[in-house]
Amino acid sequence: MRSEGRFGSFGGYYVSELLLPCLEELEAAWLDARDDPAFTAEVAHELAHFAGRPTPLDPARALSERVGCRVYLKREDLLHGGAHKTNNTIGQALLARRMNKRHLIAETGAGQHGVACAMAGARLGLDVTIFMGRKDMERQRPNVQRMRLFGAEVVPVDQGSASLKAAINEAMRYWTAHLSDTFYVFGTAAGPHPYPSLVRDLQRVIGDEIRAQLLEAEGRLPSAVLACVGGGSNAIGAFTAFLDDPEVRLIGAEPGGEGIASGRHGATLTAGTSGCLHGAISLVLQDEHGQIRESHSISAGLDYPGVGPEHAHLSEIGRATYLPVTDAQALDALRWLARHEGILCALESAHAVALAMELPFDPSDVVVINVSGRGDKDLEHLEAAS
Ligand SMILES: *Cc1c(COP(=O)(O)O)cnc(C)c1O
């Protein structure tokens, strides 16, 4: 490969030899497409007309009062599909079409990425197959229905845990056997190279917009940008535009679940150690034998025992800070934002909101919180938790 996708000591591609040609072809196609103005114009067109970009940078009056400084919400919840995931799936689907691959495959856990993928496939006239753990299919009926409405085939996976991890393995297995016509749409900024970079490049539109919108509104850069971190795609998307501005604090909210001490959490950057998961070296939750531990979070989108390698690196070099937020804090923040701002955000996004409420800011600070998605999908959870 031309570049190995390393972020300090993290990243890379630790995959079976069968998968190497898939990843090499993908990297070459992406490097070529990224520099082609016709392709970037196509992506921008779909993001504007289909997905509704730019999303607003919303000055949140009540939340500003509560936090004690000016707070803006980046409204990815208003993106078509209800979350930032559309940025990634539309981009990868356009890349697939450019590579003459008519068949998209993807893994999905709670179903959000599967739905975003099925939506993009329908839009661009591509066939879509989604691998989903059988247990997850039972737990997430509405998302299975949505995927089928978009014309996708949903394949139940019974192996192992019958959930996300097994679905990823199954999708990778299928890909190696069907490389000539199949494109694997990975759901977050993790996995083997080139996915962490590819997904970051497709999501960085979030931070690029924040930068331009805040310069317009305030004539300055933000003091801090906050985002929740599952695999890390919405966070790296929000952070990338500011990596070279050391005065902008980059802060990730990790799923603290029932608390770090309880062991029931998904706070990889806080409590993980260096290891290999899904084809890359990153921080992972593992036991002393290197067995991946189960993660826990009230929000399905953050319930992942790994994290993208670029976040592991940003944490190690101290450029970004990652702090855990418990299920209970996230629930409180979600309810507070609904009641006081009229915004029903996703439980995932509520982690970032909760962290902003927790941290000390100076009255002269300007804080941006990325609201990665809307919360309609979480209503059942909210009822169960009350
Ligand atoms: C999937 C999802 C996430 C977590 O994924 P990242 O790759 O960490 O961004 C966060 N928020 C919402 C609304 C999601 O759907």
The ligand as an SDF file (V2000), in Angstrom:
LIG
                    3D

 15 15  0  0  0  0  0  0  0  0999 V2000
  -23.8010    5.7050   15.1200 C   0  0  0  0  0  0  0  0  0  0  0  0
  -24.0000    6.9100   15.9380 C   0  0  0  0  0  0  0  0  0  0  0  0
  -22.9870    7.4200   16.7780 C   0  0  0  0  0  0  0  0  0  0  0  0
  -21.6720    6.7200   17.0390 C   0  0  0  0  0  0  0  0  0  0  0  0
  -20.8530    6.5500   15.9390 O   0  0  0  0  0  0  0  0  0  0  0  0
  -19.5190    7.3910   15.7280 P   0  0  0  0  0  0  0  0  0  0  0  0
  -18.8660    6.6530   14.6160 O   0  0  0  0  0  0  0  0  0  0  0  0
  -18.7410    7.3440   16.9930 O   0  0  0  0  0  0  0  0  0  0  0  0
  -19.9190    8.7590   15.3630 O   0  0  0  0  0  0  0  0  0  0  0  0
  -23.2150    8.6170   17.4430 C   0  0  0  0  0  0  0  0  0  0  0  0
  -24.3860    9.2670   17.3210 N   0  0  0  0  0  0  0  0  0  0  0  0
  -25.3870    8.8070   16.5470 C   0  0  0  0  0  0  0  0  0  0  0  0
  -26.6460    9.5870   16.4730 C   0  0  0  0  0  0  0  0  0  0  0  0
  -25.2280    7.6280   15.8240 C   0  0  0  0  0  0  0  0  0  0  0  0
  -26.2380    7.1800   15.0700 O   0  0  0  0  0  0  0  0  0  0  0  0
  1  2  1  0
  2  3  1  0
  2 14  2  0
  3  4  1  0
  3 10  2  0
  4  5  1  0
  5  6  1  0
  6  7  2  0
  6  8  1  0
  6  9  1  0
 10 11  1  0
 11 12  2  0
 12 13  1  0
 12 14  1  0
 14 15  1  0
M  END
$$$$
